[in-house]
Amino acid sequence: MPEILQSTLPEEMRTPRALPGVAPCAPDDWLRVDEAYGPQMAYRRRLLAEKGPAVLWCDPAARAAAEEVLQEALKIMPGLGFQVTEESITCPDGARVTIDARDPLGTLGQALQQDICILQKEGTEHLLTGAVLCFPANWRLAEKALRPLTAIHAPVPEYDGDVARRVQRLFDGVRVGRPLWRCNRLTYVDPDLHQPVRRQTEGRHRFMRSERQCILRLPRSDAVIFTIHTFVLERAAQAEVAGAAS
């Protein structure tokens, strides 16, 4: 398995916050490119080719939202070093990705470091209706498909009733053009980015995994998009950065 590491976390992610720990971000800051873009994307493209529906799924009800999030992302990409035409995306690593209107999430999965989840409200909760999820941390896409937020987070001990209500209010209240972000932090023995089931829990937890998660609302479909930008680094390297910042 590839060992793909960043050397540090973005400054705003270095101090953990209590759940749900959200803050506003700039309208176009739900996408980023970092130093690990090349190796992460090589791994993502391999996973998409080899694992298919285990990492890419879209319910028919989410098709319009998937097309819309692709169009929103294409507007941002040129500012991140992508070259975008009507037919294709030339990525910062030189790869050329064909824009496939029939497979919008697959197109994004071939070009972006971020995993992208589509959530649409049904009744009182948002359901997961589509995703490109190459780098899961202890969850399987098939197990969460068409399930509400409370069921998706059921294995998380900290996700109690109070946190669930606060998170649902966030998803209800996020406004078009005013995305939110948060981050988490986990320690791992195994640094592999693709861990739908955590492979090792015993041994030295030498690696830290942190996800920068953004929540945004699409203007036409009204769907909520949840993006996940995964960082993995040596815990010792992060400790040095934290010490320098203190």
Residue, then its C-alpha position, 0 to 999 in steps of 0.5 A: m500500500p502506498e505511504i502518502l504523507q503531507s509534511t504539515l497541516p494548514e495552520e487553521m487545522r493545528t488546534p482541535r475544536a470541540l464538536p461540531g467545531v465549525a467556522p465559516c470559510a471563503p466561498d471558493d475555499w471548499l476546494r484546495v490543492d496541496e503538496a500531496y496532490g500528485p501521489q494522492m491523485a494517482y492512488r484515487r484514480r487507481l481506486l476508482a478503476e479497481k473498486g468501482p461502486a465501492v468508492l463511487w455511487c450516485d442515486p438517481a435522485a442526486r443526479a441533478a445535484a451531482e451535475e451542479v457540484l461539478q459545474e460549481a467546482l469547474k468555476i474554482m479549478p482554474g484558480l487552483g492550477f487546473q486548465v479547464t475547457e468545455e471538454s476536459i480538465t488538465c490537472p496540476d499533475g499533468a493528467r487530462v480528465t475528460i468532463d463526462a456529464r453522464d458521470p459528474l462525480g466520477t469526473l470530480g474523483q479523477a481530478l480533485q483530492q477531496d472526497i465529495c458527498i451529496l446530502q439531500k433532506e427528506g423529512t427531518e434529516h439529510l440523507l446521503t444520496g451520492a458520493v465519490l469516497c476514495f479515502p474513507a476513515n472507518w466507514r463503507l459507502a455501501e453501508k451509509a447510502l441513503r441513510p440519515l446523518t444520525a445513522i451515518h454517525a451512529p458508531v461515533p461515541e461523541y455523536d450524542g443527541d445534542v451533537a446530532r441536533r446541532v449538526q442537523r441545524l448546521f445542514d439546515g442553516v448553511r447558506v448558498g455562498r457561505p460554506l462552513w468548515r471543520c476538521n477532525r483528528l485521529t491517530y493510526v498505525d497504518p497510514d493508508l488513505h483507503q481504510p473503510v475498515r481500520r486495519q490495525t489498532e495495536g502498535r505504535h500510532r505513528f501517523m496522524r490523520s486529519e480531515r478538513q471537511c467543508i459544508l456548502r449548499l448548492p444554489r439550484s438543487d438546494a442539496v448540501i455538499f460535504t467535502i473531505h480533504t484528507f491529510v496524513l502525516e507523521r505525528a512527530a512532524q506535527a508535534e514539531v509544528a505545534g511546538a513552533a506555533s505555541 
